[in-house]
Amino acid sequence: MRARLVHIGLLAALALPARAQEAVLAPAAAASETPAPAAPPSATPAAAAPPAASVRASLQHLQLGVDAEAQLSLTLPAGAREVRVQASCGRVEALQEVAPGQWTARYLPPAPLYPQLAIIAMTALDGQAPLHTWTVLPLWGKGRAEVRTRPHRSTLLRIGENSFGPVEADASGIARVAVVVPPGFREGWAGEQRVDLQLPPVPRVYAMPGLERVSADADTVVPVRVYAVTPEGTPRTDGAFVLEAERGALAPLSPQGPGVYETRWSLPPGPAGAVALSGHSEDGSETFGARVTVEPGPARTARLQLQPEVLVAGSEEGLRAQVEAFDRGGNRVAAPLQLRWAEGAPRPLQSSSAEAVSLALPAPSDLRGRVRAAMQVLGPDGSVLTQREVALRAAEPAQLAVEGGPDGLEADGRTPLVLRVLVRDRFGNPVREQAPQVKSPTDPLPALQPTAAGGWELHYVPQPLAQERAAQVQVRAGALFAERALRLRPHRPRLSVAARAGLLANVGTVRSPTVGLQLHAWPRLLSEDLGLSVDLGYLPLGAGGSVAPGLEARAHAWLLAAGPSYRLRPRAGLELWVGAGPSVGRLSASTSFGGGTPVQSSGSALGVQGWVGASRRLGPGAPFVELRTVALSDPGLATLRGSLLAASLQLGYRLDLR
């Protein structure tokens, strides 16, 4: 019978040469498909912890692919400090003190799912005395074994004292058996057939330095503990290892208890960086290692050089910063610095103890209106070690625009037209270095004035005009040219008064001269051509007239009308208007017969008026002609009866106030 085991979980480490793959493990279909294993070989904590310190895991073993983590409980003397917990595989996080002398942490297993042994070690200080303790957490693998046998044959797979199955093979002779494999087992049995699980070797030696970092400017002795266990996870009773260090001297290993050895690593002053310690068993079958970081004194000052001194937006060369950090004695040191300037978040920079470090920074495309930007070198504590400024300049002009102001302007000699002249590079930054040239073929123009935003403004006040005409503003900046076309029109008054005189008549017998005053207001609320007109007129109706022999009748009326008017200018100098609105009249009449005592009466009447007119500019105002219609209700007087429907033709002169 031949067997092929498919990897436990994601056993990437099982990718062995094809000729050696008699058994490979595959992922288990589900936890419910995996039978509960019998008790594994003993995997108790590797050594009795010193009375002053201990570490325990919440699980006797962690099943990879099922258990996401294990809780660690540490007991230390109250006031212990510099507590560190590390593991030979996986990682330890969330270390915290929950009560005096009581600490907790979380152990997270590694990603590979083959069986392993996690050696978890702790080091701390109780005052000046070092504390050490450790434990071992077995990591069990879980998967599905594929055993090749005869079709439909029942297959039972044994791993150690645990049996899995039986499982019936399919028509192709493959039996898929769910298994759980503790560390320490590398083979199983299907009947009398030995099955090599093809598991990778499990590291069983772990070295943990007592210090993570040492100073480069002083002699330092680092205690290093080496922990060694058997394949089942129990402490070794013997062991012989060879240690080597990249720098410094190592004392011989001395036993500190079952499975625990210690050496003292003496590091002299020297360059900063990571210094490695490596070890292996005498036969070379097991290897392990550790690292210590050698750091210089803290950075106190820095030197910053910038090239170029003027940075052009979007330049391909960008900005190059050279940084050197120095400690209090002026020695160049390696330190985690930050380079901060206005462009984006601070950039991390690891300075070197050997030479100045260069950092290339891209030139910003958007200068955001700035002409200078400050750059600072920050120390590890965030303090400013040094700073410099770099000048910012836009790229070559690429865009020229004349903006602002209406296309049409009323030329009254007082109202300015404000135009913005914008010269931008290809990124939209204002180009400030040289003012553009501005001129007009039709009007004299003042010089451009710079603005704080980096552009220029033209304040142009057209002189009063009699007729509407075109105007151009031409701007040139280097090879760029822009033009703004304008329409200048004569001043259209907002307030004017007028006097008029004319004749009113109807289709009957009414004939009367009329005079009046007018007020026109154009508030330019909805339109500059929509306004309000008020007209007050006087009519001497029947003045001195004789209606019948011996009967004398006299009458007169005051008419007030108000309503909206709309004006337009079909061509230069000519203005037309039309309007309508309610009207109220006050009428008085008197009659006498044969020279007797006159009979007088007066009253009011309501009505409506409409008007249409035309004018042409002359002098400070404009003469005009206006046709006005009047519809007035019957006043109901004893001496004057009947409604009035008449039209009047008026001549007048309008004077513009503003």
Secondary structure as UniProt FT lines:
FT   HELIX           12..14
FT   HELIX           18..20
FT   STRAND          25..26
FT   HELIX           31..33
FT   TURN            51..52
FT   STRAND          54..57
FT   STRAND          62..63
FT   TURN            64..66
FT   STRAND          70..75
FT   TURN            78..79
FT   STRAND          81..87
FT   STRAND          91..99
FT   TURN            100..101
FT   STRAND          102..108
FT   STRAND          116..126
FT   TURN            127..128
FT   STRAND          129..148
FT   TURN            151..152
FT   STRAND          154..159
FT   TURN            160..161
FT   STRAND          162..168
FT   TURN            171..172
FT   STRAND          174..181
FT   TURN            183..184
FT   STRAND          187..190
FT   TURN            191..192
FT   STRAND          193..196
FT   STRAND          205..209
FT   STRAND          213..215
FT   TURN            216..217
FT   STRAND          220..229
FT   TURN            231..232
FT   STRAND          241..245
FT   STRAND          249..250
FT   STRAND          254..257
FT   TURN            258..259
FT   STRAND          260..267
FT   STRAND          273..281
FT   TURN            282..283
FT   STRAND          287..295
FT   STRAND          301..307
FT   STRAND          310..312
FT   TURN            313..314
FT   STRAND          319..326
FT   TURN            328..329
FT   STRAND          336..341
FT   STRAND          347..350
FT   STRAND          357..361
FT   TURN            368..369
FT   STRAND          372..378
FT   TURN            380..381
FT   STRAND          384..393
FT   STRAND          399..403
FT   STRAND          408..411
FT   STRAND          417..424
FT   TURN            426..427
FT   STRAND          437..439
FT   STRAND          449..450
FT   TURN            452..453
FT   STRAND          456..460
FT   STRAND          469..477
FT   TURN            478..479
FT   STRAND          480..490
FT   STRAND          495..505
FT   STRAND          511..521
FT   TURN            528..529
FT   STRAND          530..539
FT   TURN            541..544
FT   STRAND          546..548
FT   TURN            549..550
FT   STRAND          551..571
FT   TURN            572..573
FT   STRAND          574..593
FT   TURN            594..595
FT   STRAND          599..616
FT   TURN            619..620
FT   STRAND          621..632
FT   STRAND          644..656
//
